[in-house]
Amino acid sequence: MVAWNDASELREAALGRQISLTAFAERERQIRRDFWAKLKRFAGRVPFVDDLVAAYYCALDPATPMRVRGMLLAALAYFILPFDLIPDMIAGLGFADD
């Protein structure tokens, strides 16, 4: 299983550089599996819920260019990941880095 725990991989995806189709597919599955649960858990505290939902649907739309999908999947994965520069549980600041 490919994990989004390598900062260099996240950076590469965010910059639209080539990542393997296997890694891309695994990340997409991870987003599909974990996105809604995390959003439901923090929806009342995230000021950009509408943007996250729009990014989710755009990232999973096959009509979206691959480079854009890669960037959106990287951003959504960062939202889903349990580690952050600023932990999500810190009131008022937790989602500042998301």
Phi and psi in degrees as a GROMACS rama.xvg file:
@    title "Ramachandran Plot"
@    xaxis  label "Phi"
@    yaxis  label "Psi"
@TYPE xy
-88.0312  128.038  VAL-2
-108.709  152.502  ALA-3
-90.5305  49.5245  TRP-4
-110.765  7.23224  ASN-5
-107.644  110.796  ASP-6
-58.7422  -34.5763  ALA-7
-67.158  -36.2079  SER-8
-65.8576  -41.1774  GLU-9
-60.7506  -43.6297  LEU-10
-63.3019  -43.5133  ARG-11
-60.3862  -44.9147  GLU-12
-65.6832  -40.6008  ALA-13
-65.1644  -31.0489  ALA-14
-84.825  -1.07866  LEU-15
77.9922  17.9676  GLY-16
-77.6351  164.775  ARG-17
-63.0707  126.848  GLN-18
-125.645  156.644  ILE-19
-65.723  150.438  SER-20
-64.5996  -32.0833  LEU-21
-64.6049  -45.8148  THR-22
-64.4657  -41.8055  ALA-23
-60.2221  -46.8085  PHE-24
-64.0873  -40.3453  ALA-25
-64.8954  -41.2046  GLU-26
-65.6108  -38.8392  ARG-27
-63.2924  -42.3459  GLU-28
-61.378  -40.4343  ARG-29
-63.051  -42.0766  GLN-30
-63.1349  -47.5572  ILE-31
-58.9172  -38.3702  ARG-32
-74.3912  -40.8681  ARG-33
-106.98  -16.2383  ASP-34
-59.6728  -53.8851  PHE-35
-65.6841  -36.8849  TRP-36
-63.2631  -44.6485  ALA-37
-66.7367  -41.8987  LYS-38
-62.2505  -43.9325  LEU-39
-61.8882  -38.9046  LYS-40
-66.0925  -34.5168  ARG-41
-117.873  7.41134  PHE-42
-54.8119  -37.2907  ALA-43
-71.3202  -16.4076  GLY-44
-110.581  -4.51494  ARG-45
-99.6907  116.569  VAL-46
-75.7432  -6.69977  PRO-47
-120.9  38.04  PHE-48
-58.6301  -44.8427  VAL-49
-58.9721  -40.3837  ASP-50
-66.1249  -39.2996  ASP-51
-63.5605  -44.7665  LEU-52
-64.7247  -42.3308  VAL-53
-62.5378  -42.533  ALA-54
-63.4243  -39.7849  ALA-55
-58.9401  -53.2385  TYR-56
-67.0789  -36.2829  TYR-57
-67.0939  -41.4723  CYS-58
-64.8608  -30.5967  ALA-59
-94.2313  -3.11982  LEU-60
-80.9618  119.649  ASP-61
-62.5055  -18.0151  PRO-62
-77.5623  -14.5981  ALA-63
-74.109  132.941  THR-64
-56.5161  144.06  PRO-65
-54.4541  -42.2489  MET-66
-61.5218  -42.9118  ARG-67
-66.71  -42.8391  VAL-68
-58.503  -42.6806  ARG-69
-60.6091  -43.462  GLY-70
-65.9632  -42.6532  MET-71
-66.4028  -41.099  LEU-72
-63.1713  -37.4518  LEU-73
-63.9717  -43.5557  ALA-74
-65.5814  -42.867  ALA-75
-66.4485  -38.0222  LEU-76
-63.0749  -38.9076  ALA-77
-63.0181  -37.2174  TYR-78
-64.7424  -39.7207  PHE-79
-77.1828  -33.9611  ILE-80
-54.8122  143.284  LEU-81
-75.3054  -14.7528  PRO-82
-108.066  145.475  PHE-83
-145.85  166.539  ASP-84
-66.205  -40.3018  LEU-85
-118.839  114.452  ILE-86
-55.5217  137.314  PRO-87
-61.534  -21.937  ASP-88
-77.734  -11.2208  MET-89
-75.9916  115.732  ILE-90
-59.7627  131.661  ALA-91
84.425  -25.9466  GLY-92
-119.321  -18.292  LEU-93
-52.489  -36.0822  GLY-94
-102.908  10.5352  PHE-95
-62.1664  -33.4537  ALA-96
-89.1224  -6.98276  ASP-97
